[in-house]
Amino acid sequence: MRNSLLPVHGEKVPEGRMRGNAMRGGNSSKTTRSRMLRRVENEAEELMWHELRGRRLNGYKFVRQFPIGPFFADFACREKNIVVEIDGSQHADSGYDRMRDETMSMNGWSVLRFWNIDVLTQRGLVLDTIVEALEGRLVDGFVATDMRFVPARSAEKS
């Protein structure tokens, strides 16, 4: 029997389905939602987390399901204000994702977006690209068939 508080793999979780400490004034609802999202990662996200956790990628610390405004970043490096998103094909040409990226950018975060298949089959290249962003070698935004980079907006650029 499925626990009704946990979403089925890939299911979006409406805010109203959160229970427990969030409803009793314990953890914030964002913390509760972050924990719930961490339980439903797909294979590509699990593999990426294995590479990013514990400062494994050149000593940079990443966290999972980090809240930024009304959204949750798959992975975030707070030291460098860089978000890494891992997407399936349902995200192709997604206006919602463009809005998420723009919101995160306006909040000072650079966003790197990769396809699940690339994490699964070309993880080394994906990690190299993340390192380029962390080291400041990616500065201009771009959209390609296999990834997207949206740099953070500074107060001077807005």
C-alpha positions, -999 to 999 in steps of 0.1 A, spaced: 0 0 0 14 34 -10 19 61 16 -4 89 5 21 116 16 47 105 -9 43 112 -46 46 85 -73 80 87 -91 79 118 -112 46 131 -98 44 168 -89 35 173 -53 8 200 -46 16 222 -16 -16 210 1 -4 174 3 23 182 29 16 171 64 34 165 96 58 190 111 50 216 85 13 216 96 22 217 133 46 247 130 78 225 131 98 225 100 89 251 74 68 239 45 97 245 21 120 222 42 93 196 42 88 199 5 126 197 -1 128 165 18 99 150 -1 114 159 -34 147 143 -24 129 110 -19 116 109 -55 147 116 -76 151 99 -109 181 78 -119 200 107 -135 195 129 -105 207 101 -82 239 97 -103 245 134 -104 240 137 -66 266 109 -62 291 131 -82 282 164 -64 277 154 -27 304 157 -1 324 183 -20 334 156 -46 334 180 -75 366 201 -71 357 208 -34 325 227 -42 296 220 -18 262 213 -33 228 208 -17 197 192 -32 162 206 -37 172 240 -25 144 266 -24 148 298 -44 118 319 -44 88 297 -51 109 271 -69 132 242 -58 166 238 -76 176 202 -82 212 210 -70 227 243 -58 261 255 -50 255 284 -26 291 295 -26 290 303 -63 252 308 -67 250 282 -94 220 259 -99 221 226 -118 189 212 -132 185 177 -146 155 174 -169 136 147 -188 120 151 -222 88 165 -207 108 197 -201 116 203 -238 107 238 -249 90 244 -215 79 279 -209 76 271 -172 113 262 -171 122 294 -188 102 313 -162 120 293 -134 154 301 -149 145 338 -153 133 340 -117 164 323 -103 186 345 -125 169 376 -112 175 363 -77 212 362 -84 216 325 -94 231 312 -126 212 281 -140 227 252 -159 201 228 -174 210 193 -187 191 164 -201 187 132 -181 202 112 -210 234 133 -211 239 127 -173 234 90 -179 256 87 -210 281 117 -209 284 124 -173 321 135 -176 312 162 -201 283 174 -179 306 176 -149 333 194 -169 307 220 -179 296 224 -143 332 230 -133 335 257 -161 306 275 -146 318 272 -110 352 286 -121 336 315 -139 346 303 -174 309 304 -185 297 339 -184 274 344 -214 240 327 -215 232 302 -243 207 276 -254 218 245 -272 200 213 -280 216 195 -251 218 222 -224 210 257 -214 229 283 -193 212 313 -178 237 336 -160 227 354 -128 217 390 -133 235 415 -112 220 448 -101 240 466 -128 226 444 -156 189 448 -147 
